[in-house]
């Protein structure tokens, strides 16, 4: 009997085989036409061969199938929490469920590929599209993305993993080059893509607008071919972001399969001419056409006729997801959950309570099937015994007036507790523009300060898609981060405030005290279309650790209405080779009085690194549900890659032998248990020596050391042991090709080539 996994692989092979057969029958005109979209949302059909058109649509947190102009013209769909919110749930099973629901809605609307998820790193909290991205950490982002993709594609709808790669700002995004070294790219900005590709195989990957080291992502063969396909084994097709194609010929040669939106015959004619002129081999054309054709065939075979979806069930899922994503940042004096038996009057302040902001602006904007408000939901939960008072406090743009503040203060004074909704208006966060500041609108901060002076029992509920500064955080007793929680966020907020749901979210990004403390300051955004990643591998918590800076709230932080203990950490083997898996076990117990979920986080630190490395890096996590008094054993498996850094000269991941600390706890700054293990790394592949290698690299090289004395003599220095230290240092830092000039040609180019050839 063939397993479902095997049959899936077989079906994939069959689609590729069929695609190759179809490509062999297609004319050059048909092939080049397929390379560009048919308008904004479809591929071209080839009716002569029975090749259908395929429909794609915006995501990722909800279907945006456009049927005209504007948001109102897109079909009604469930608006789930944005990526920054759902990543704070740290719940891969939950996001997989959302993926399944999204696929059901795509099937109902005849959409074959949903454009998402987005896994770019949050290099700066000012990134305008941060609400669409998961995290500042590649492991969290990659695992959430993989689960999302598996959920969507389990129902016969494809995904488009985006935006590949190093797409970390909106300002001049089509013209800016992201300039970063290979180690930074490999360790920070590519792993989330790698995890998603290897674990979930998205049907497509979307190439970004920006350049990477001055090569456009849509024309970057190193990214699209060498890394994506050859190293990671990606089998789908590469599509451009909308309008990201600059040179159609270069795109095809680099591995780009589909330009979106379509450019009519503009790029088609150029590609045709290039094929006829021999600038694009027909075989290269087939290489990019076949994966696209295979997905078109798979999409056609996966379509469900007369599909529908249960809007009520999806709304309930959206509410549960939003609640699980909420992060309790502060709860002094256990002000939360609200006790409606004691609090007879509650003031709800802030326009977001009645007119919620629940999603970001731009291409991911969804036309929701319904919207819940915290005001309505709290009225329902409060019943007849609690009076809810309301004051808007601020206008749509975030500004306020003395009259609005006075009204809010009066309502707060007349109440037992005040719940104030504040955050970022829609104009502050949108695709296409980066934020200019970490600050909330001045009107929101003025309102909070004024209400706090009148009512010490104040809960602030934050509505925002990315980190914000909170200058009053040390004085407000309770703070709830509700994010952009989707269409059911109002109900989710009410559930958490009243204790119907115990908050279990933890921050998927660090909250800095001020902008000047952030890793990319002052180099964000790019200047003169050059985004220089001077902070290197030190983004997010890695940076705060390295600089010994205390963030306002650290990565992985979140409180609960209960408490948890950690005990009995066991790591085996305590000593082992770098080819062995390392097993980590820890016991987590609910030591409080109510049911809750804890997110267990595992970090790894090399104790005495020989290259610059972060103090620690997240390598695994798990979300565990526990009844009061219940404990569970949590298990993790670490592999060699979890202890490695990227060695650029070797072009490979390398584990240095030595001691590594396994750190387990509740946040990046609350690591409660630690055990040190010893890794006995196997012999690394030696560096490949070239003409540009330094003389000293020959001294310790397995093959090169045999020629070291000859090379030193070639420089005219005789016996290496008799050369004084300053002279030896001078020589050893020289590229070896200089030996020919220093010897005035006595050491020949032919002899140098002979030595290098013997070491291949």
TILOFI-205672 format. One line per 2 residues: their letters; for each residue x, y, z of C-alpha. Coordinates in steps of 0.25 Angstrom, whole numbers, plus 5000, padded with zeros to 4 digits. Layout:
BEGIN
a) X,Y,Z | ...
END
This chain:
BEGIN
xx) 5000,5000,5000 | 5005,5014,4996
xx) 5005,5024,5008 | 4999,5038,5006
xx) 5013,5044,5006 | 5018,5034,4995
xx) 5006,5036,4987 | 5007,5051,4988
xx) 5022,5050,4983 | 5017,5041,4972
xx) 5006,5052,4968 | 5017,5062,4968
xx) 5026,5054,4959 | 5014,5051,4950
xx) 5011,5066,4948 | 5026,5069,4945
xx) 5026,5058,4935 | 5013,5063,4929
xx) 5018,5078,4929 | 5031,5073,4921
xx) 5022,5067,4911 | 5014,5079,4909
xx) 5026,5088,4908 | 5031,5079,4897
xx) 5018,5082,4889 | 5018,5097,4892
xx) 5023,5107,4882 | 5033,5118,4886
xx) 5022,5128,4886 | 5013,5120,4895
xx) 5025,5118,4905 | 5029,5132,4905
xx) 5014,5137,4907 | 5013,5128,4919
xx) 5025,5135,4926 | 5016,5147,4928
xx) 5002,5148,4935 | 4989,5150,4928
xx) 4986,5163,4935 | 4987,5165,4950
xx) 4982,5152,4956 | 4983,5141,4946
xx) 4993,5133,4937 | 4991,5131,4922
xx) 4984,5119,4917 | 4988,5111,4905
xx) 4975,5106,4900 | 4982,5098,4888
xx) 4988,5089,4898 | 4977,5089,4909
xx) 4986,5097,4919 | 4977,5105,4927
xx) 4978,5119,4934 | 4982,5119,4948
xx) 4976,5129,4958 | 4985,5135,4969
xx) 4981,5145,4980 | 4986,5153,4992
xx) 4987,5148,5006 | 4993,5144,5015
xx) 4984,5146,5027 | 4971,5146,5019
xx) 4967,5144,5004 | 4967,5157,4996
xx) 4961,5153,4983 | 4959,5166,4975
xx) 4946,5167,4967 | 4948,5182,4963
xx) 4954,5194,4969 | 4956,5196,4984
xx) 4955,5188,4997 | 4940,5188,4995
xx) 4941,5181,4982 | 4948,5168,4988
xx) 4940,5156,4992 | 4936,5155,5007
xx) 4946,5146,5014 | 4950,5143,5028
xx) 4960,5153,5033 | 4970,5145,5042
xx) 4980,5152,5051 | 4992,5158,5044
xx) 5006,5151,5044 | 5011,5159,5056
xx) 5000,5155,5064 | 4999,5140,5061
xx) 5014,5138,5062 | 5012,5143,5077
xx) 5003,5131,5079 | 5016,5122,5076
xx) 5006,5111,5072 | 5009,5104,5060
xx) 4996,5095,5061 | 4987,5108,5062
xx) 4994,5114,5049 | 4992,5101,5042
xx) 4977,5101,5045 | 4977,5115,5040
xx) 4984,5111,5027 | 4973,5100,5025
xx) 4962,5110,5027 | 4969,5120,5017
xx) 4969,5109,5007 | 4955,5106,5008
xx) 4951,5120,5005 | 4961,5120,4993
xx) 4954,5108,4988 | 4940,5114,4989
xx) 4945,5126,4981 | 4953,5119,4971
xx) 4966,5123,4975 | 4978,5113,4973
xx) 4990,5121,4980 | 4989,5130,4992
xx) 5000,5140,4992 | 5007,5137,5006
xx) 5012,5135,5016 | 5023,5146,5018
xx) 5035,5142,5026 | 5045,5154,5025
xx) 5052,5158,5037 | 5048,5170,5045
xx) 5061,5177,5044 | 5055,5190,5049
xx) 5042,5192,5057 | 5039,5203,5047
xx) 5038,5194,5035 | 5024,5198,5029
xx) 5021,5184,5026 | 5025,5178,5039
xx) 5010,5174,5042 | 5011,5164,5031
xx) 5024,5158,5036 | 5025,5148,5047
xx) 5037,5151,5055 | 5051,5156,5057
xx) 5056,5142,5059 | 5057,5132,5047
xx) 5054,5119,5055 | 5040,5125,5060
xx) 5037,5131,5046 | 5041,5118,5038
xx) 5033,5109,5047 | 5021,5117,5047
xx) 5022,5119,5032 | 5024,5104,5030
xx) 5011,5100,5038 | 5003,5111,5030
xx) 5008,5105,5017 | 5005,5091,5021
xx) 4991,5095,5025 | 4987,5103,5012
xx) 4993,5092,5003 | 4987,5081,5010
xx) 4974,5086,5003 | 4979,5087,4989
xx) 4982,5101,4989 | 4997,5106,4987
xx) 5004,5117,4994 | 5015,5127,4990
xx) 5026,5129,5001 | 5030,5143,5001
xx) 5038,5153,4999 | 5051,5146,4995
xx) 5060,5152,5000 | 5065,5162,5010
xx) 5052,5171,5008 | 5053,5179,5020
xx) 5048,5193,5017 | 5037,5200,5009
xx) 5044,5213,5006 | 5048,5212,4991
xx) 5047,5197,4991 | 5048,5195,4976
xx) 5061,5203,4975 | 5068,5200,4988
xx) 5080,5190,4990 | 5080,5182,5002
xx) 5095,5181,5005 | 5100,5170,5014
xx) 5111,5160,5016 | 5108,5145,5013
xx) 5109,5140,5027 | 5098,5150,5032
xx) 5089,5146,5020 | 5091,5131,5023
xx) 5089,5132,5038 | 5078,5143,5039
xx) 5071,5146,5026 | 5070,5133,5019
xx) 5067,5122,5029 | 5053,5125,5031
xx) 5051,5123,5016 | 5060,5110,5017
xx) 5052,5104,5028 | 5039,5107,5020
xx) 5044,5101,5007 | 5050,5089,5013
xx) 5038,5085,5023 | 5026,5089,5014
xx) 5030,5091,5000 | 5022,5103,4996
xx) 5017,5103,4982 | 5023,5116,4979
xx) 5033,5126,4984 | 5032,5141,4982
xx) 5044,5149,4978 | 5045,5162,4985
xx) 5046,5176,4979 | 5059,5180,4985
xx) 5073,5176,4980 | 5082,5168,4989
xx) 5096,5173,4988 | 5093,5181,4975
xx) 5086,5169,4968 | 5071,5170,4967
xx) 5065,5158,4974 | 5057,5155,4961
xx) 5070,5153,4954 | 5079,5147,4964
xx) 5083,5133,4960 | 5091,5131,4972
xx) 5078,5132,4981 | 5068,5126,4971
xx) 5077,5115,4966 | 5089,5112,4974
xx) 5082,5113,4988 | 5067,5112,4986
xx) 5067,5100,4976 | 5081,5093,4977
xx) 5083,5095,4992 | 5069,5094,4998
xx) 5062,5085,4988 | 5051,5095,4984
xx) 5042,5089,4973 | 5032,5100,4971
xx) 5032,5112,4962 | 5038,5126,4965
xx) 5028,5138,4963 | 5032,5152,4963
xx) 5026,5162,4973 | 5016,5171,4966
xx) 5024,5180,4957 | 5038,5174,4962
xx) 5043,5170,4948 | 5053,5180,4942
xx) 5060,5171,4931 | 5051,5160,4926
xx) 5063,5153,4919 | 5072,5153,4932
xx) 5060,5148,4940 | 5058,5136,4931
xx) 5073,5133,4931 | 5073,5134,4947
xx) 5061,5125,4948 | 5049,5134,4949
xx) 5037,5126,4944 | 5026,5137,4944
xx) 5025,5152,4944 | 5013,5158,4951
xx) 5005,5166,4947 | 5005,5163,4932
xx) 5013,5173,4923 | 5005,5169,4911
xx) 5015,5166,4900 | 5026,5176,4905
xx) 5035,5166,4912 | 5030,5154,4903
xx) 5036,5160,4891 | 5049,5163,4897
xx) 5050,5149,4902 | 5046,5143,4889
xx) 5057,5152,4882 | 5067,5147,4892
xx) 5064,5133,4889 | 5065,5135,4874
xx) 5078,5142,4877 | 5084,5131,4886
xx) 5084,5139,4898 | 5074,5130,4905
xx) 5076,5115,4902 | 5062,5108,4899
xx) 5066,5098,4910 | 5067,5110,4920
xx) 5053,5114,4915 | 5048,5100,4918
xx) 5055,5100,4932 | 5046,5112,4936
xx) 5033,5107,4929 | 5033,5093,4934
xx) 5031,5096,4949 | 5020,5106,4946
xx) 5013,5097,4937 | 5014,5086,4947
xx) 5007,5095,4958 | 4997,5099,4948
xx) 4993,5085,4945 | 4993,5081,4960
xx) 4984,5093,4963 | 4975,5089,4952
xx) 4974,5075,4958 | 4972,5080,4972
xx) 4960,5089,4969 | 4948,5086,4977
xx) 4935,5089,4969 | 4924,5096,4977
xx) 4933,5098,4989 | 4927,5106,5001
xx) 4932,5110,5014 | 4926,5111,5028
xx) 4927,5126,5031 | 4923,5124,5045
xx) 4933,5114,5048 | 4944,5122,5042
xx) 4940,5134,5050 | 4941,5126,5063
xx) 4954,5121,5059 | 4959,5135,5056
xx) 4954,5139,5070 | 4962,5127,5077
xx) 4974,5131,5069 | 4973,5145,5073
xx) 4972,5142,5087 | 4983,5132,5087
xx) 4992,5143,5081 | 4989,5154,5091
xx) 5001,5157,5100 | 4999,5161,5115
xx) 5011,5171,5117 | 5008,5176,5131
xx) 4998,5172,5142 | 5002,5179,5155
xx) 4993,5176,5166 | 4986,5166,5158
xx) 4977,5176,5152 | 4973,5167,5141
xx) 4965,5159,5139 | 4953,5169,5141
xx) 4944,5164,5152 | 4930,5168,5148
xx) 4925,5164,5162 | 4934,5175,5169
xx) 4935,5185,5158 | 4921,5191,5156
xx) 4925,5202,5146 | 4935,5201,5135
xx) 4940,5212,5126 | 4943,5208,5112
xx) 4952,5219,5106 | 4958,5221,5092
xx) 4951,5220,5079 | 4957,5207,5076
xx) 4947,5201,5086 | 4936,5204,5076
xx) 4943,5205,5063 | 4954,5195,5063
xx) 4966,5195,5055 | 4968,5180,5052
xx) 4978,5179,5040 | 4988,5186,5033
xx) 4987,5195,5020 | 4992,5191,5006
xx) 4991,5178,4998 | 4987,5169,5009
xx) 4975,5177,5013 | 4963,5168,5014
xx) 4948,5170,5013 | 4943,5163,5026
xx) 4931,5155,5027 | 4927,5162,5040
xx) 4934,5170,5051 | 4933,5169,5066
xx) 4936,5181,5075 | 4942,5181,5089
xx) 4931,5190,5093 | 4919,5181,5088
xx) 4926,5168,5093 | 4929,5174,5107
xx) 4914,5179,5108 | 4910,5165,5105
xx) 4919,5159,5116 | 4916,5169,5126
xx) 4902,5166,5127 | 4892,5175,5135
xx) 4900,5177,5148 | 4912,5185,5142
xx) 4910,5199,5135 | 4920,5201,5124
xx) 4923,5216,5121 | 4929,5220,5108
xx) 4938,5232,5103 | 4944,5233,5089
xx) 4957,5240,5095 | 4963,5242,5081
xx) 4960,5244,5066 | 4962,5235,5055
xx) 4976,5241,5052 | 4980,5239,5066
xx) 4979,5254,5070 | 4971,5258,5082
xx) 4965,5271,5088 | 4963,5277,5102
xx) 4949,5274,5101 | 4951,5259,5097
xx) 4961,5257,5108 | 4952,5264,5118
xx) 4940,5255,5115 | 4949,5243,5116
xx) 4955,5247,5130 | 4940,5249,5135
xx) 4936,5235,5131 | 4949,5229,5137
xx) 4947,5237,5150 | 4932,5231,5151
xx) 4937,5217,5149 | 4943,5206,5157
xx) 4953,5203,5146 | 4957,5209,5133
xx) 4960,5201,5120 | 4967,5210,5110
xx) 4969,5206,5095 | 4981,5212,5089
xx) 4991,5209,5078 | 4994,5212,5063
xx) 4984,5218,5054 | 4983,5212,5040
xx) 4992,5223,5034 | 5003,5219,5042
xx) 5005,5205,5037 | 5003,5202,5023
xx) 5010,5194,5011 | 5018,5204,5003
xx) 5023,5213,5015 | 5031,5211,5027
xx) 5028,5217,5040 | 5036,5230,5044
xx) 5035,5228,5059 | 5033,5217,5070
xx) 5024,5227,5077 | 5009,5225,5078
xx) 5001,5238,5073 | 5003,5249,5083
xx) 4988,5250,5085 | 4988,5235,5090
xx) 4999,5238,5100 | 4993,5251,5105
xx) 4980,5243,5107 | 4987,5232,5115
xx) 4994,5241,5124 | 4981,5249,5127
xx) 4973,5237,5130 | 4984,5231,5138
xx) 4984,5243,5147 | 4969,5242,5149
xx) 4968,5227,5150 | 4979,5218,5156
xx) 4972,5205,5152 | 4976,5207,5138
xx) 4977,5196,5127 | 4983,5200,5114
xx) 4980,5191,5102 | 4990,5193,5090
xx) 4985,5192,5076 | 4997,5192,5067
xx) 5004,5183,5057 | 5019,5185,5062
xx) 5026,5189,5074 | 5024,5203,5080
xx) 5030,5212,5091 | 5022,5213,5104
xx) 5027,5224,5112 | 5017,5222,5123
xx) 5019,5207,5124 | 5025,5208,5138
xx) 5012,5215,5144 | 5001,5208,5137
xx) 4997,5196,5145 | 4992,5187,5133
xx) 4996,5186,5119 | 4991,5177,5108
xx) 4997,5175,5094 | 4985,5172,5085
xx) 4992,5174,5072 | 4984,5175,5059
xx) 4976,5163,5063 | 4966,5161,5051
xx) 4951,5162,5050 | 4948,5155,5063
xx) 4959,5163,5071 | 4948,5170,5079
xx) 4942,5157,5084 | 4956,5152,5087
xx) 4960,5164,5095 | 4947,5163,5103
xx) 4950,5148,5106 | 4964,5152,5111
xx) 4960,5164,5119 | 4950,5156,5126
xx) 4958,5143,5128 | 4949,5135,5119
xx) 4962,5132,5112 | 4976,5132,5120
xx) 4986,5140,5111 | 4997,5131,5106
xx) 5004,5140,5095 | 5018,5144,5096
xx) 5025,5155,5088 | 5030,5150,5075
xx) 5039,5163,5074 | 5046,5171,5084
xx) 5040,5184,5089 | 5051,5195,5091
xx) 5051,5206,5100 | 5054,5216,5089
xx) 5058,5217,5075 | 5072,5220,5077
xx) 5074,5206,5084 | 5070,5198,5072
xx) 5080,5190,5064 | 5079,5197,5050
xx) 5079,5211,5056 | 5082,5221,5049
xx) 5084,5213,5036 | 5069,5210,5035
xx) 5063,5213,5025 | 5073,5213,5014
xx) 5079,5225,5009 | 5083,5228,4994
xx) 5076,5214,4991 | 5087,5207,4999
xx) 5082,5199,5011 | 5095,5195,5018
xx) 5093,5184,5029 | 5104,5189,5038
xx) 5098,5182,5050 | 5101,5168,5043
xx) 5096,5156,5050 | 5092,5165,5062
xx) 5077,5168,5060 | 5066,5167,5071
xx) 5069,5160,5084 | 5083,5157,5078
xx) 5087,5171,5078 | 5081,5175,5092
xx) 5089,5163,5098 | 5102,5167,5091
xx) 5100,5182,5095 | 5095,5178,5109
xx) 5083,5187,5106 | 5071,5184,5114
xx) 5059,5185,5104 | 5045,5190,5109
xx) 5040,5176,5107 | 5049,5165,5102
xx) 5047,5155,5091 | 5038,5143,5096
xx) 5032,5151,5108 | 5018,5149,5112
xx) 5010,5148,5125 | 4999,5139,5129
xx) 4987,5138,5140 | 4994,5126,5145
xx) 5009,5122,5148 | 5018,5112,5143
xx) 5031,5105,5148 | 5042,5098,5141
xx) 5050,5086,5146 | 5058,5073,5143
xx) 5065,5078,5130 | 5072,5066,5124
xx) 5081,5067,5111 | 5087,5055,5105
xx) 5097,5051,5101 | 5106,5060,5110
xx) 5117,5058,5101 | 5115,5054,5087
xx) 5119,5056,5072 | 5114,5067,5063
xx) 5107,5057,5055 | 5098,5052,5067
xx) 5085,5058,5070 | 5084,5064,5084
xx) 5071,5061,5092 | 5066,5071,5102
xx) 5055,5068,5112 | 5049,5078,5123
xx) 5037,5077,5132 | 5027,5089,5132
xx) 5017,5090,5143 | 5005,5099,5145
xx) 5007,5104,5159 | 4995,5114,5159
xx) 4980,5112,5161 | 4975,5113,5146
xx) 4977,5106,5133 | 4987,5112,5124
xx) 4997,5110,5113 | 5012,5112,5114
xx) 5022,5114,5103 | 5035,5107,5106
xx) 5047,5113,5099 | 5060,5106,5096
xx) 5073,5114,5093 | 5087,5110,5090
xx) 5100,5117,5093 | 5114,5114,5089
xx) 5122,5116,5102 | 5136,5120,5096
xx) 5133,5123,5081 | 5145,5126,5072
xx) 5137,5135,5063 | 5127,5146,5067
xx) 5114,5139,5071 | 5101,5144,5078
xx) 5100,5141,5093 | 5089,5131,5090
xx) 5080,5127,5079 | 5066,5121,5079
xx) 5066,5107,5073 | 5053,5101,5078
xx) 5040,5104,5085 | 5027,5097,5089
xx) 5013,5102,5094 | 5008,5093,5105
xx) 4994,5094,5112 | 4993,5090,5126
xx) 4982,5089,5137 | 4985,5095,5151
xx) 4995,5086,5157 | 4998,5078,5145
xx) 5012,5076,5139 | 5017,5071,5126
xx) 5030,5066,5120 | 5034,5074,5108
xx) 5044,5068,5098 | 5053,5075,5087
xx) 5062,5069,5077 | 5074,5077,5073
xx) 5083,5074,5061 | 5097,5079,5057
xx) 5092,5091,5050 | 5086,5096,5063
xx) 5101,5098,5068 | 5107,5103,5055
xx) 5111,5116,5049 | 5112,5119,5034
xx) 5127,5118,5030 | 5128,5127,5018
xx) 5142,5123,5013 | 5137,5108,5013
xx) 5123,5112,5008 | 5117,5102,5018
xx) 5111,5101,5032 | 5122,5098,5043
xx) 5122,5093,5057 | 5134,5096,5065
xx) 5137,5086,5076 | 5135,5091,5090
xx) 5125,5094,5101 | 5110,5098,5098
xx) 5100,5103,5108 | 5086,5098,5106
xx) 5077,5109,5112 | 5062,5106,5115
xx) 5051,5116,5120 | 5040,5125,5118
xx) 5046,5137,5110 | 5059,5141,5104
xx) 5062,5148,5118 | 5056,5138,5127
xx) 5064,5125,5124 | 5062,5117,5137
xx) 5070,5104,5134 | 5083,5102,5128
xx) 5092,5090,5124 | 5105,5090,5117
xx) 5109,5079,5107 | 5122,5076,5100
xx) 5122,5075,5085 | 5133,5067,5079
xx) 5132,5072,5065 | 5138,5064,5053
xx) 5149,5069,5044 | 5143,5080,5036
xx) 5146,5080,5021 | 5158,5088,5019
xx) 5158,5101,5012 | 5160,5101,4997
xx) 5173,5108,4994 | 5173,5118,4982
xx) 5183,5128,4977 | 5176,5138,4986
xx) 5179,5130,4999 | 5189,5135,5009
xx) 5202,5129,5011 | 5199,5125,5026
xx) 5187,5117,5021 | 5196,5107,5014
xx) 5204,5105,5028 | 5192,5097,5034
xx) 5185,5092,5022 | 5185,5077,5021
xx) 5191,5077,5007 | 5196,5091,5007
xx) 5206,5090,5018 | 5215,5081,5009
xx) 5218,5093,5000 | 5219,5103,5011
xx) 5235,5103,5012 | 5236,5103,4997
xx) 5227,5116,4997 | 5234,5123,5008
xx) 5247,5120,5000 | 5241,5125,4988
xx) 5239,5139,4994 | 5254,5138,4996
xx) 5254,5136,5011 | 5260,5122,5012
xx) 5257,5113,5024 | 5244,5117,5030
xx) 5249,5114,5044 | 5260,5124,5042
xx) 5251,5136,5038 | 5249,5146,5049
xx) 5235,5148,5054 | 5232,5162,5048
xx) 5236,5157,5034 | 5229,5144,5035
xx) 5216,5152,5039 | 5218,5161,5027
xx) 5219,5149,5018 | 5208,5141,5023
xx) 5198,5151,5021 | 5201,5152,5006
xx) 5192,5146,4996 | 5200,5134,4990
xx) 5200,5140,4975 | 5209,5151,4980
xx) 5221,5140,4980 | 5223,5141,4965
xx) 5225,5156,4966 | 5234,5156,4979
xx) 5243,5145,4973 | 5244,5154,4960
xx) 5238,5142,4952 | 5247,5131,4958
xx) 5235,5125,4964 | 5227,5123,4952
xx) 5212,5124,4949 | 5213,5110,4944
xx) 5219,5104,4957 | 5208,5112,4965
xx) 5197,5106,4957 | 5203,5092,4958
xx) 5203,5093,4974 | 5189,5098,4974
xx) 5184,5087,4964 | 5190,5076,4973
xx) 5182,5080,4985 | 5168,5080,4977
END
